[in-house]
Amino acid sequence: MFKQLLQKNRDMIHGAFVINEEGNKVLFRYTMQLENINFNEFEGAINSLGLLLSEYYQQIINFSKL
């Protein structure tokens, strides 16, 4: 699972899958500067997350059951 998430990170332009300090949760991190953000950038971030979830939802669910 970890290897697959890291490989997917390589393919992403923005954002990344990360694991919390305890190693029991997968998070998606997308860093944006709030001072200059516009709606198109925010919408792009949400769309990117939606696409990633549609591709990797089963792996993320399986990881959550470990």
Buried (B, 14 or more C-beta within 10 A) or exposed (E): BEEEBEEBEEEBEEBBBEBEEEEEEBEBEBEEEEEEEEEEEEEBBEEBBEEBEEEBEEBBEEBEEE
